[in-house]
Amino acid sequence: MIKFIEETVDYLKDKGFDNPEVGIILGTGLGQLINEIEILKEVSYNHIPNFPTATVEFHKGKLIYGNMAGKKVIVMQGRFHLYEGYSLQDVTYPVRIMEKLGIKTLLVSNASGAINLNFKKGELMLIEDHINLQGSSPLAFKGVELLGERFTDMSAPYDAEINSKFKSIAKTNNIKLHEGVYVSVVGPQLETRAEYRMLKIMGADAVGMSTVPEVIVANHLNLKVAAVSVLTDECDPDNLKPVDISEIIAMAGKAEPDMVSLFKELIKTL
C-alpha cells in the first residue's frame, strides 16, 4: 500500500494539489459546499492512480483543491462505501492520501436516518461518538503498523475543541444542531423494524452506511476529526413507511445550506 500511496500523492502534487490544510468528505446529496470554494484544481477519481471509482449515481467522483474561508482545502465530492463492493482499505484510501498531502484536520458529512425520535428529518446531528457495525476494521491488514499505531486509541475519536466550535457556530447562526451517537452499518438495504429497535437499545441516535471507517483511519493518522450528519428520515419502528431514496436525497439538499454554513464558519477558525 505504501508504494500505491506514494504514486497517488506524486500524481496529485504534479497536478498542483499543494499542502492542503483541511480535508472534507461530502456525503450523499451534499454537494453544495463546492459552490463556496475557489477551485484551483480538480481531478476525476478515475484519472487518479490507485484510486477507487465512485459507483453510486448521486456521488460525483471528483477530488477538488482550492481556497475556502482563507484555508487551502481538499474536498472529496463523492465517497466510497463498503456496500459498493470495496474493501475497507479502499474506502479509506483517500484519507491516507489527503494526510500525505498535508491535511491536519478532516471534516466529514453524511446523510443518515434519525433513530432518536426527538430528532427530525431536515435537522443536523454533530457526531460525538460512534458504533462500528460494519463487521471489520480498515486497520485490519498486514503491514498497517508501517502507516501508524496498529492499536489505535478510540477513546475520543471526534475532536472536542472542533465540536465545541461547531456548537457555538450553530448557536450564533440559529442552526438546530443535535449531538449524538452515529452507528455505521454495511447496507445497502435499509433497516428492518427489529433492527431499528436493536440500534436504539445499543445507544445509537442516527444510522448510516459510511463515516466510521474514515474516522478510524483519520485517528490512526493522528488527524483532528469532526463529523456532521444530515438527518434525512425518521426511523420509527412503530410507524415505519417504505423509504424513497429520491426523498432522502431531496431532504439532504434541503438541510444542506445549514451544513455549508457550519463548515464554512468553522474553517475560518482553524
Secondary structure, DSSP 8 states (H G I E B T S, - for coil): -HHHHHHHHHHHHHTT----SEEEEE-TT--GGGGGSEEEEEEEGGGSTT-----STT---EEEEEEETTEEEEEEES---GGGT--HHHHHHHHHHHHHHT-SEEEEEEEEEE-STTS-TT-EEEEEEEEE-SSS-TT-STTGGGTS-SS---SS-S-HHHHHHHHHHHHHTT--EEEEEEEE---SS---HHHHHHHHHHT-SEEESSSHHHHHHHHHTT-EEEEEEEEEEE--GGG-----HHHHHHHHHHHHHHHHHHHHHHHHH-
